[in-house]
Structure formats: C-alpha cells, structure tokens
Amino acid sequence: MILSSLNAISPVDGRYAKSTRELSAYFSEAALIKFRVYVEIEYFIALASIPLPQLENFPTENFDALRSIYLNFKEEDALRIKEIESVTNHDVKAVEYFIKEVFDTLSLQEYKEFIHFGLTSQDINNTAIPHSLKLAVEEAYLPSVKELIDKLKALASDWAEIPMLAHTHGQPASPTRLGKEIYVFVERLEAQLEQLKVIPFSAKFGGATGNFNAHHIAYPSIDWKKFANSFVNNQLQLNRSQYTTQIEHYDNFAAHCDVFKRINNIILDLNRDMWMYIMMNYFGQKIKAGEVGSSAMPHKVNPIDFENSEGNLGIANALFEHLAAKLPVSRLQRDLTDSTVLRNIGVPIAHTLIALKSTLKGLGKLLLNQTAIESHLNENWAVAAEAIQTILRREGYPNPYEALKELTRTNDKVSAATISAFVSTLNVSEEVKDEIRKISPLTYVGI
C-alpha cells in the first residue's frame, strides 16, 4: 500500500499534510537518517583534520566528495540504510555500514574503520536530533510565529482607536481599545520568543558513557574534550553538555518544550477571545463561495479556524508536556525509553504549525462590526461609574464610591440620562459637573 493522505494513520500526514509537509525535511525517518549521516561524515572529517596518525595521509581533496554524501542524500540512500538495518536491527550501525560502502566506491577502504570511531549511537542521535530541531525552529517554526505576530500588529494598528467594552469575570468593565487588547498578545508572544532564543540546543558527545573511554585509550595525548567542544559547538552549531551519561540529559530540550507550550497557551487564549468576540457580534467573518457553515443550519458561519487551532494546540501541549517530563529522566547511565519518545518531537511541532496557520486564517476572515461594539458600549453606561467616583474622590466628595454603587445597582438600566440626572444633584462646582458630563463609555478608555 502506498502511503497517501487518505490512508495515513495520523492527521498530521493525512488531513493536514499540506500544512505540515515542510516539516518532513526535519522530522521524517529519512530526515533523521540524513542528519545522522551528516554528523558521521563531519566527525570523520574532523578526525582527519587533527589528524589522527592513521589519517595523516587521507586525501583531503576527498572532503567535498564525503560531504556530497549528505548534501546530495537521496531517497534511495535512505532505503539502502533501511535495508542494512533490516539485517543489523540497529539504525545507527546501519548508517555506519552505508558510509563504509560509499568509502569503498571512493577507493577509501583503508580509512573506513575510523567512521564512527570511539562513538556510541547516542553521540550521533543526540547531535543529529537537536540539529534537526534547531533547523526546524529557525526555518519553519519561528517564521510562522512571526507571521502571526506581524498580523496581530497590523490589526492592532488598524483598530488602535476603536473603543470597546471590556469584560472582567464575564461582566461589563472599564472600556478599553480593541487595538490595545490585540497588542496584549503581541507583547506576550514576543516575550516568550526572547526566552526561546536563549535556550541552548544541547548535545551529548563523549563516547559510551560520556567519558571518552575509547578515544582516550587509543590516543591518550589528544585533548578529546577540546576536540569535542570544537566539533559540536563550532561545526554543528550546538551546545555540548560537558558531563553526561550515555545520553544527553535533555534539560534544555525540556525547556524548549516548556516555551513551546507557553507560546501555544497564548495563542489558545487568543483563539478563545476571538471566538467570544465573534459570538458577541463584534466581528463578522468573510464568507468564501461554496463553503458550508453547518450541515443543518444554513444561516451559520462558524468560527471553525479558531476552534481548529485550539484543538491542535491542546494535542501539541499534551505531547510537549510529556516530552518535557519524561526525557530528563533515565535509569542510571541510560535506558532506552528516550529513544522512542524522542522520535515524536516533530508531532507536537506539526500540530502547532497547523494551529498557527488556522489562527492566521481565522484572523484574516474577521470583519469588524464597529456598530455592534459601540452599541454595546452605549448599553452599559454603568461602566462610567468608576470614572465619576474617581473624580469625586479627587474633589473630596463624601463617600463617592458608595453613592455610585447605590446609583448603578438600584437602577435597572443606567443610561446617559440617569448619569446626567445624578450629576445635577452633586454638591460640586459647575466646572467639575461639566468635566463629569463629558465622560461616556466611548471616551472613558484610558491611555
């Protein structure tokens, strides 16, 4: 059976394949194999550049040919590695054997035993996977988040001067501006992106149990710690953890997951607010010809994009939470539970990408209903009570809070007329009365 969007088990590769296809280059099985080949090749080149005594005569003009193995990595190469794995029952060893085969074709047989020299599988996995994650974050994830931020900034600018009734505890509260409420999410997202930037993409590289045992026994005069730091930090552009067991301790990986989750929670919060504003008729939605809102109710245009995003964010966060909690925990120097779990890192990233695109789609369909927003303000003159009692406090008026509390809670419907009549009874100067009369729900919006 040929895998297609119709027979894929996961909706990431099925229904939402178009939204997640770009992630295949970072998180697919073929991508993982390619990144392993990349680390193995660059490691061999680094050994030849020391050079190890047995690699002193390695023809350095072959470095380009070696790099072409991963630069021109093809599907048939990945299939060949999987074929080897079917015999070895070991995925990283299969990569080593594949590269040795290529060395044979390049007439470099005498050097091939220095492929994977002194390493254990996790030296490859714990560099290949953070490398792929780093690229995915830089090339796919961050551009999507920044696109959302840019869209929010544009809407905040467009709606900067639109007064709007605020709601706290679901009740009418001091008015605000729509643009400012949108910008709340901009600030929150940008703050989390700054935190994301400072978390290192950590990698483990130190042999079977992190001590360079095999390296040191073979070449005790070489500073292997210095070599590994240079290779991982400079060549692979990762951050080498200095003291590890057989595996990376994943604490910084967990920190990445936690930031991803916080960013997702902010977007989820945005989705729910937009959903509520649509329900309150503050926004309509652009209708695309041919689209159906409800299978039973022809009048409905459902806020499905925000709902879709919310659902995908929930799945993503559940996985991020498990990754963050599970990966830093391993029995003694290593157990295998991290291996199968780590293979899933692309899944929550994919659900996050689906969610980001859905939220953007939803924001792009919004139609501002300024009439409904202003009508709602005019229906809630009671929110002007805060402004009035504050001015009266300034003027030394006795018990202003209590006076406004009685006014607003004993009248079924506080209106402009109700407020005007109340102001006329106040024992304050005409200047202060005029100041109060200028207050309305549409103007009492703060800074």
Stockholm file with secondary structure:
# STOCKHOLM 1.0

chainA/1-447         MILSSLNAISPVDGRYAKSTRELSAYFSEAALIKFRVYVEIEYFIALASIPLPQLENFPTENFDALRSIYLNFKEEDALRIKEIESVTNHDVKAVEYFIKEVFDTLSLQEYKEFIHFGLTSQDINNTAIPHSLKLAVEEAYLPSVKELIDKLKALASDWAEIPMLAHTHGQPASPTRLGKEIYVFVERLEAQLEQLKVIPFSAKFGGATGNFNAHHIAYPSIDWKKFANSFVNNQLQLNRSQYTTQIEHYDNFAAHCDVFKRINNIILDLNRDMWMYIMMNYFGQKIKAGEVGSSAMPHKVNPIDFENSEGNLGIANALFEHLAAKLPVSRLQRDLTDSTVLRNIGVPIAHTLIALKSTLKGLGKLLLNQTAIESHLNENWAVAAEAIQTILRREGYPNPYEALKELTRTNDKVSAATISAFVSTLNVSEEVKDEIRKISPLTYVGI
#=GR chainA/1-447 SS CCCCTTTCSSTTTTTTHHHHGGGHHHHSHHHHHHHHHHHHHHHHHHHHHTTCGGGTTCCGGGHHHHHHHHHTCCHHHHHHHHHHHHHHSCHHHHHHHHHHHHHHHTTCGGGGGGTTTTCCHHHHHHHHHHHHHHHHIIIIIHHHHHHHHHHHHHHHHHTTTCEEEEEETTEEEEEEEHHHHHHHHHHHHHHHHHHHHTSCCEECCSSTTSSCHHHHHHCTTSCHHHHHHIIIIIISCSEECSSCSSSCCCHHHHHHHHHHHHHHHHHHHHHHHHHHHHHTTSEEECCCTTCCSCSSCTTCCCCHHHHHHHHHHHHHHHHHHHHHHHTTCCSTTCCTHHHHHHTTTHHHHHHHHHHHHHHHHHHHTEEECHHHHHHHHHTCGGGGHHHHHHHHHHTTCSSHHHHHHHHHHHSSSCCHHHHHHHHHTCCSCHHHHHHHHTCCTTTCCCC
#=GC SS_cons         CCCCTTTCSSTTTTTTHHHHGGGHHHHSHHHHHHHHHHHHHHHHHHHHHTTCGGGTTCCGGGHHHHHHHHHTCCHHHHHHHHHHHHHHSCHHHHHHHHHHHHHHHTTCGGGGGGTTTTCCHHHHHHHHHHHHHHHHIIIIIHHHHHHHHHHHHHHHHHTTTCEEEEEETTEEEEEEEHHHHHHHHHHHHHHHHHHHHTSCCEECCSSTTSSCHHHHHHCTTSCHHHHHHIIIIIISCSEECSSCSSSCCCHHHHHHHHHHHHHHHHHHHHHHHHHHHHHTTSEEECCCTTCCSCSSCTTCCCCHHHHHHHHHHHHHHHHHHHHHHHTTCCSTTCCTHHHHHHTTTHHHHHHHHHHHHHHHHHHHTEEECHHHHHHHHHTCGGGGHHHHHHHHHHTTCSSHHHHHHHHHHHSSSCCHHHHHHHHHTCCSCHHHHHHHHTCCTTTCCCC
//
